[in-house]
């Protein structure tokens, strides 16, 4: 794409031989701040959930929608967001989506209705579904492929991971003043980023041809929302009730309709053939296991340690902070590990370590010692995130250049929606528990099946990662047999 801006500093992609101008640096930092907000928003709200539930009298199943609403809005329209930026112009889409994100942040801090609060979270997720892929495409079109782009993307990744890490800390601090501040804090940051982006992000021309797959986006988003809602409400309605069964059937029909549309529409949201790539579907399953198990684990841990054991939000934030620190640290070493060992071994090893962390966490009791019970499990879970960049690399390996963005979008959608579904199942397991007492022991008995489920999801993910080595062994065996036949012949 060519820019309509006449200033060469922003209209030409910077390469390794070009000195980055202050304007180019400013654009990159602005995009990084917006990605920082995405991670900040998710982790801050997680810490504030018990306080929100207490003040607004919300149950566990309702609270999980504050997390699921965001990730479903994000994952449901992520693929459409990137396509829209190509068709309408990256700068225009980025500015509009960021403005919506800011308004939803302000609204979330002012409302008191559970329904409106969940709605603001969903709207913020929708906005992030447009800012995230658009911000990434702005970087790739303004920094030349090679060292310059790698450097820019590395900085971008560190900011994203840093947002999650700092969100744990800021969540504890803001909740100490009142949970509404966890919603309001992103507002002034988003407004400042919006003003900076208006001046720093270069103008670009929309694509000359192409089209939206609005029906496909509508069917897929509706199907995912209905599926999560059905899982969450099933314990109250009954798993075998007519309402639950019909809801599952309706969700399946929506997904089937999505497949039919993708096969027939001229510009599909997802080219279904790409899902046959072993590296992509294996990476997608791995990222569902990583994110789904972690969101469920953090959700239960937050409710139990704060609501039941009386931990302060700041105390909880500091206890879980090592996970965020390891996420940030992984951004500096992950590429070196991939270069040396490849993606498969790294994903398998880190997922096994993460699963061990969840299993170790099952030792949790009513008076857990941090250094001997909580910290070892937290560190192992954090090490599991070191394989996160390798999952992204594996997903796009062997994919044609013109479908790299699609592969990345499929992976991110799998992460957001898969995590929401796993969290919904976890919540359903907790809600259907037979223990209704309020003592720490009874509460832990009610939460423990959810922790076991999260550990099981991580174990399944680790087993899937280990299957990556099976085809190689079969291929080596087949090659050896062919060589033996050739030798005998």
C-alpha angles and dihedrals in degrees: 000000000000125000125236090209110103095209108103095208091074104023097064125062112248116237132192092270094052120085111236110244123220088252092055091048090049092053092050094048091048091054090046092053091054091051088046088058092056093057092039092054096051097048096040093055091049091060092046097052098097092050091048091049093050096049097041095034094237125165127226095263091053094046092055089061089066086066099032094046091060097044093044092052088046097046096037096062102023094107092046090049094061093044092050091053090055093049102041102027130277098243094049094048093045094052095046094047093047091051090052090049091053094048092048090050091054092046093051091057094051105044126084101189117102091220093052091045091054090045092056089050091051092049091050089052090052090051092049089051087066102036096049101056092034093053091049092050091049088057095047092050095047099043119058118241111267132041095349094053093041090053092048093048091047090055089046092052093049091054091050093051091042090055091059093045095048090043090068091054096040090046090059093046096046094044087055087065092040134300092256090072090066087063096040099047095075091052100077091038091052092047091051090048090048092055092046093047091052090062102031108039110084123236117251138188121251118244114278093225139018138080147228125263094212094157091053091049091049094049095046094046093046091048093051094046092049092047093052092043091051093051092047095047096041096089091058097039095039126255092248096041120121091244094055095044093047091048091054090048091049091050090051090049091052092051090047089051089051091055091049092050093048090053094051108031118098095227105030122198088225126019097223094211090070090066089069091069106111093212092053100047092042091051090046092054090047094052091048089054094047098046097034095051092044097048090049093047093048092046093054094040092053094050095044100044095042105032099034106027096032100238115165118242090248092050090052093046093053091046092056096036094097088070091058092045091054090048090056093044091052090063089068099047107027096086091051091050091050092049091053104037107016128237100280099062093042094051093046095047096045093047091050089051091049091051090051089053092056092047090051089050090061086078086076113134138175094279105031118191109227100213097046104030112020105029097053091051093045091051093049091049089049092051087054089066091060087081093056096094090047089056090055092049093048092051093059099039114114091013119129115253093247090057100044091101092049092051091050090048093051090051094049092046090051090052097049099040095036091052091050092052093047090049090049091053090047090052091048090052091051094045093051093052119127095222111092101163124116100220117111092248094051092045091051091050088054094048098042097079088055091052090049090051091051089051090049091053090052091049091051089050091052091050091051090051090051091055087071087080096052098075089049091055091048091048091051090048092049091048091050091050091049090050091050092051091048090049092050091046 
